[in-house]
């Protein structure tokens, strides 16, 4: 049994734990463990694709939501048929770890080893994004967003992170609240359509984004459906007033907040509208987003209802 750990070398928390991680797993699984560290942005995509094609049983992302996002994209870009994919796992050492909240995954090495030894896995859904302008396909495991969130992530990628990932994110969120101009957006799915001025939209496989904001309280990783949460022509003040409820996973009762379910959505806008996925900038609308049911096997406890 071969396990490959892909470590985000830009993540100081992950780097600090790496020596202990190596000692622990080499003792428990000698000869069957490989540790790979990223050297640049999107390197985890290449490492995951190569690891899958070279043959392994498990690929473990060590880092945050962005590292896991890259590992997922590398796996699905590989030449392997889906039936031959290795099992994916996560040691969450990121600044937000929003996917880990939905999946009830801890950063305990012992817990991860127990999941591997007991083969405690779930077959979970992924999301696919087709960008119409470029034809590029991207995948996400947690949440894709458009509107304010997409613009914030785009600006973060355009500017160097002088404040560290956590402060950098909140600084750009703060600036976004001050300067963001709502765009006229259309979102179409089978059985429903929404049009209007958009503050923020979340197309959710998981429940949380933006550092523990439970924007999609009814989302499940195994049900083959997105929960789509739309904050329309909502004032920034109304959004901020509801942050407490978002943290608690309470649905927002407001005429400009809409909750829908969808297996596929078409997102359109007449002006540039950035899209992010798992906190990573993806591209611009128009785009089609669809669920890939039971796409991968993931090391995690059973989903709670």
WOGIKA-V211289 format. One record per helix or strand of 3 or more residues. SS is the DSSP state (H for helix, E for strand). FROM is the first residue (numbers start at 1). LEN is the number of residues. If there is no record, write none. Layout:
SS:FROM:LEN
SS:FROM:LEN
//
This chain:
E:3:5
H:12:17
E:33:5
H:43:12
E:58:6
H:65:12
H:82:3
E:87:6
H:98:6
H:109:9
E:121:11
E:137:4
E:143:5
H:148:11
H:165:15
E:183:7
E:192:7
E:200:5
E:226:6
H:236:6
H:243:6
E:257:6
E:264:6
E:274:4
E:280:5
E:287:13
//
